[in-house]
Amino acid sequence: MKMKRLGNTGLKISEISLGTMSFGRWIDEQSSLEILNIALENGINMIDTADLYGRGQDNGKFDQLGEAEVILGKALKGRRDDVIIATKVCNRMGSGINDAGLNRRHIMKSVEDSLQRLQTDYIDVYYAHRPDPDTPFEETIRAFDDLIRQGKVRYIACSNFQAWQVAKCHGISAQMGVERFEAVQPQYSLLVRDIEKELLPFCQSEQVGVIVYSPLARGLLSGKYKSATEFPSDSRAEAGEERLLDLLHQEKNLEKVHQLGRIADQLNVNLPQLALSWVLHNPIITSAIVGATKKEQLEDIIQSKEIILDKEILDQLDRITKG
Ligand SMILES: NC(=O)c1ccc[n+]([C@@H]2O[C@H](COP(=O)([O-])OP(=O)(O)OC[C@H]3O[C@@H](n4cnc5c(N)ncnc54)[C@H](OP(=O)(O)O)[C@@H]3O)[C@@H](O)[C@H]2O)c1
């Protein structure tokens, strides 16, 4: 497994990260463990989770949020130091007015809750999960910096931020003389390419790590979907994942997937492998976070790092997916 430096830090992470949004939500503890073990056996050291991942994301029950962190905490007992754990804060975790957001109070409570669920005393990378328009950036950055001083967090990062928001936060960090966001976590795949305009050039210029999520467009780039209304029974679309349904309903996406499948056939690889190798071939990308609900999916996708894409193929992929 190729290891890369995370942005301007000295931390080395695997170019494929394991996402755990499925843990406890669509798959049980045993299947989650199997997937985690395959990741670790294949040299993946970066494990991505979030405070909220769990069944509560779908049924609205707050006591069923955080199940992925609980599973990870149990599974990583005795091997905590072998992995880099990234988790996130911002989403609503309770019914109280301050049980959400990037305010100092919620951050300080959430970090303790995540540490407890993960059964660890430090988080390697702590993300602001998304911007919080109700909290000044200064307040969030100061709270995050305090967590580093307290030894609870090693590096801070942000997810789903626009380039201007990361740039503004970096300016604030420099002005205050405190830690800055060392990585971003946006969505990126052959079907979702908008970060190429602003965020990727910014990260390249400022040496910010780029850890992208949903490189298979939440499974749409598996090729398993032939229709925007009828889905395979064991798929996330059938389970009702809203953001996947949005992608499925976007005009032209199914046609693009069909054309991409033909290129994968030409290359003698399958579509998930082509989709992931395309993300990894971009040198600005530090790591791609893949998800799985079956261990065979992860075994299959790990082979993508071997595929070499030449200019002719890259041009063909651009013609299908750009614009
Ligand atoms: N920061 C954020 O806001 C944010 C948002 C979303 C995700 N994330 C992170 O990114 C991680 C990955 O996201 P994602 O799960 O959407 O990523 P993804 O890799 O785009 O999609 C994974 C899905 O693709 C399908 N799949 C994977 N490998 C396959 C294979 N070899 N053959 C056929 N189908 C395959 C499976 O769908 P089925 O299960 O339907 O079979 C699997 O659940 C999450 O776990 C989470 O850690 C972060």
Ligand as a Chemical Component Dictionary entry (heavy atoms), coordinates in Angstrom:
data_LIG
# 
_chem_comp.id                   LIG 
_chem_comp.type                 NON-POLYMER 
_chem_comp.pdbx_formal_charge   0 
_chem_comp.three_letter_code    LIG 
# 
loop_
_chem_comp_atom.comp_id 
_chem_comp_atom.atom_id 
_chem_comp_atom.alt_atom_id 
_chem_comp_atom.type_symbol 
_chem_comp_atom.charge 
_chem_comp_atom.model_Cartn_x 
_chem_comp_atom.model_Cartn_y 
_chem_comp_atom.model_Cartn_z 
_chem_comp_atom.pdbx_ordinal 
LIG N1  N1  N 0  -17.350 13.874 5.320  1  
LIG C1  C1  C 0  -18.520 13.518 4.857  2  
LIG O1  O1  O 0  -19.481 14.309 4.824  3  
LIG C2  C2  C 0  -18.690 12.119 4.330  4  
LIG C3  C3  C 0  -19.830 11.788 3.568  5  
LIG C4  C4  C 0  -19.935 10.495 3.085  6  
LIG C5  C5  C 0  -18.950 9.550  3.356  7  
LIG N2  N2  N 1  -17.868 9.895  4.132  8  
LIG C6  C6  C 0  -16.820 8.895  4.463  9  
LIG O2  O2  O 0  -16.393 8.265  3.285  10 
LIG C7  C7  C 0  -16.574 6.854  3.411  11 
LIG C8  C8  C 0  -16.859 6.254  2.069  12 
LIG O3  O3  O 0  -18.087 6.762  1.560  13 
LIG P1  P1  P 0  -18.981 5.867  0.630  14 
LIG O4  O4  O 0  -19.309 4.588  1.343  15 
LIG O5  O5  O -1 -20.088 6.708  0.111  16 
LIG O6  O6  O 0  -17.897 5.525  -0.513 17 
LIG P2  P2  P 0  -17.916 4.822  -1.910 18 
LIG O7  O7  O 0  -16.653 4.024  -1.925 19 
LIG O8  O8  O 0  -18.167 5.828  -2.971 20 
LIG O9  O9  O 0  -19.195 3.846  -1.908 21 
LIG C9  C9  C 0  -19.163 2.609  -1.232 22 
LIG C10 C10 C 0  -20.278 1.724  -1.774 23 
LIG O10 O10 O 0  -19.962 1.321  -3.110 24 
LIG C11 C11 C 0  -20.318 -0.030 -3.303 25 
LIG N3  N3  N 0  -19.077 -0.792 -3.565 26 
LIG C12 C12 C 0  -17.863 -0.623 -2.978 27 
LIG N4  N4  N 0  -16.953 -1.471 -3.516 28 
LIG C13 C13 C 0  -17.599 -2.183 -4.448 29 
LIG C14 C14 C 0  -17.197 -3.206 -5.336 30 
LIG N5  N5  N 0  -15.937 -3.643 -5.346 31 
LIG N6  N6  N 0  -18.125 -3.729 -6.170 32 
LIG C15 C15 C 0  -19.401 -3.267 -6.162 33 
LIG N7  N7  N 0  -19.853 -2.286 -5.343 34 
LIG C16 C16 C 0  -18.954 -1.750 -4.489 35 
LIG C17 C17 C 0  -21.015 -0.494 -2.022 36 
LIG O11 O11 O 0  -22.405 -0.214 -2.196 37 
LIG P3  P3  P 0  -23.537 -1.191 -1.570 38 
LIG O12 O12 O 0  -23.283 -1.180 -0.104 39 
LIG O13 O13 O 0  -24.825 -0.541 -1.973 40 
LIG O14 O14 O 0  -23.317 -2.543 -2.176 41 
LIG C18 C18 C 0  -20.414 0.432  -0.989 42 
LIG O15 O15 O 0  -21.239 0.595  0.151  43 
LIG C19 C19 C 0  -17.681 6.696  4.461  44 
LIG O16 O16 O 0  -17.675 5.414  5.061  45 
LIG C20 C20 C 0  -17.308 7.799  5.401  46 
LIG O17 O17 O 0  -16.246 7.367  6.238  47 
LIG C21 C21 C 0  -17.724 11.161 4.598  48 
# 
loop_
_chem_comp_bond.comp_id 
_chem_comp_bond.atom_id_1 
_chem_comp_bond.atom_id_2 
_chem_comp_bond.value_order 
_chem_comp_bond.pdbx_ordinal 
LIG N1  C1  SING 1  
LIG C1  O1  DOUB 2  
LIG C1  C2  SING 3  
LIG C2  C3  SING 4  
LIG C2  C21 DOUB 5  
LIG C3  C4  DOUB 6  
LIG C4  C5  SING 7  
LIG C5  N2  DOUB 8  
LIG N2  C6  SING 9  
LIG N2  C21 SING 10 
LIG C6  O2  SING 11 
LIG C6  C20 SING 12 
LIG O2  C7  SING 13 
LIG C7  C8  SING 14 
LIG C7  C19 SING 15 
LIG C8  O3  SING 16 
LIG O3  P1  SING 17 
LIG P1  O4  DOUB 18 
LIG P1  O5  SING 19 
LIG P1  O6  SING 20 
LIG O6  P2  SING 21 
LIG P2  O7  DOUB 22 
LIG P2  O8  SING 23 
LIG P2  O9  SING 24 
LIG O9  C9  SING 25 
LIG C9  C10 SING 26 
LIG C10 O10 SING 27 
LIG C10 C18 SING 28 
LIG O10 C11 SING 29 
LIG C11 N3  SING 30 
LIG C11 C17 SING 31 
LIG N3  C12 SING 32 
LIG N3  C16 SING 33 
LIG C12 N4  DOUB 34 
LIG N4  C13 SING 35 
LIG C13 C14 SING 36 
LIG C13 C16 DOUB 37 
LIG C14 N5  SING 38 
LIG C14 N6  DOUB 39 
LIG N6  C15 SING 40 
LIG C15 N7  DOUB 41 
LIG N7  C16 SING 42 
LIG C17 O11 SING 43 
LIG C17 C18 SING 44 
LIG O11 P3  SING 45 
LIG P3  O12 DOUB 46 
LIG P3  O13 SING 47 
LIG P3  O14 SING 48 
LIG C18 O15 SING 49 
LIG C19 O16 SING 50 
LIG C19 C20 SING 51 
LIG C20 O17 SING 52 
# 
